[in-house]
Amino acid sequence: MAFPFRDEGPVGFAAPLPEAADLVVIGGGVIGVSAALFAARRGLSVVLLEKGRIAAEQSSRNWGWIRVQGRDLAEIPIALEAQGLWRDLDATCQGRLGTRTTGVTYLARTDAEMAAFEGWLAEARPLGVSSGMLDRTAMLRHLGYPRAAWQGALHTPTDMVGEPWQAVPELARLARAEGATLIERCAARGLDRQAGRVSGVITEAGRIKTGAVVLAGGAWSSLFLRRHGVDIPQLSVRSTALATQPLARVVDTAAVDDRLAFRPRADGGYTLAPSAFAELNLGPDALRHLRHYLPLAMSGEFDVHLRRPQPAHWPDAFSTPRHWSGAEQSPFERMRILDPGPNAKTLTEVTQRFGAQYPDLSRIEVQAAWGGMIDVMPDVVPVVDRVPDLPGLTVCTGMCGHGFGAGPGFGRVALDLATGGDPGHDLGRFRITRFDDGSVLRPGPNL
């Protein structure tokens, strides 16, 4: 079975481009779709522009975890809100989002890893998390007695999983049913400005007048911003994952150690992935922003492998234009869906590791495998902020692999930022100016 999102055939979301809207959302992933849905529920006229297909990039290529566990302390309140939103939205969609409360388990091989989990828990507990520590006996019982040398675990019983392939397109259909206009294969080429503030969006189908824009473009956000003179040190790394054919249900929780992540799927299989392995293809932005990432690289906490320069038409390829006019074809039209493909070697490794942990399983066969680009920031937390130099533009990007689970929460926050409302959370950690205002960057937890 091939990965289900491709740029072929008729689009699922089509509409004429309106002349004007109260809000325009750029990007059809979980955050953009959520922002559009909540805007429609508030009675706003909202248009979502997606250059390719809804959920075709990172929002469908992730592990499907909806977790609070292990998050940066500033993210926890938004992640908790998001879990409530996921439950409510799944009820509205009559279970079609595939969300389940399975818990999330972080597995420790060493005393140092157990101490790191305990340190996070001590700081996170006052924020209302349900997390707790499991000793080896409790951990083995919880995981169905795998054959592994883990010492113990951090476990959050209220954490959830969803089915990304199903969930985000279903949310998009809900948004459309509630009054949002969603348009696939309609790239936003740039912003129109009058008197120093946003006055519209230039698309490949024409101009739409608006005074409020949410940019939730994932791996493409920094390229869009750069065209308008806004520079953020966002890069993208490739990760790999796979879905197995249906197997015996030997474990019913999402779990991860330093090598392997796994979770049961609604179709009877499992999603497997290398837990920390990522690949960085070089490009101009990677070289320009090296200074921001050196402390993170020197820490040795992330298994990032440098690769050859980005292929043509990728966001940070050397040949990708950084400047174009609204009348020109943009890079977003040249690459409708960024589909980097999986790393074949890691596919073999993760299936072997999972099989070694659960040797009673029958042969593990791969149903589908894929690669996805994760938009990252040098301090491992996103940018969620109004852009000071472009009044009317709100950015929500750089989710560092955390976007699916917290997506509805960040979508609601982005909507309130864009419309002058109260986001309801302290967003100081996510401000866009932190990279050039002299602040010391403090990396989030690598858990």
Buried (B, 14 or more C-beta within 10 A) or exposed (E): EEBBBEBEEEBEBEBEBBEEBBBBBBBBBBBBBBBBBBBBBBEBBBBBBBBBBBBBBBBBBBBBBBBBBBBBBBBBBBBBBBBEBBBEBBEBBEEBBBBBEBBBBBBBBEEEBBEBBEEBBEEBEEBEBBBEBBEEEBBBEBBBBBEBEBBBBBBBBBBBBBBBBBBBBBBBBBBBEBBBBBBBBBBBBBBBBEEEEBBBBBBBBBBBEBBBBBBBBBBBBBBBBBBBEBBBBBBBBBBBBBBBBEBEEBBEBBBBBBBBBBBBBBBEBBBBBBBBBBBBBBBBBBEEBBEBBEBBBEEEBBEBEEEEBBEEBBBBBEEBEEEBEBEEEBBBBBBBBBBBEBBEEBBEBBBEBBBEBBEEBEEBEBBBBBBBBBBBBBBBBBBBBBBEEBBBBBBBBBBBBBBBBBBBBBBBBBBBBBBEEEBEBEBEBBBBBBBEEEEEBEBBBEB
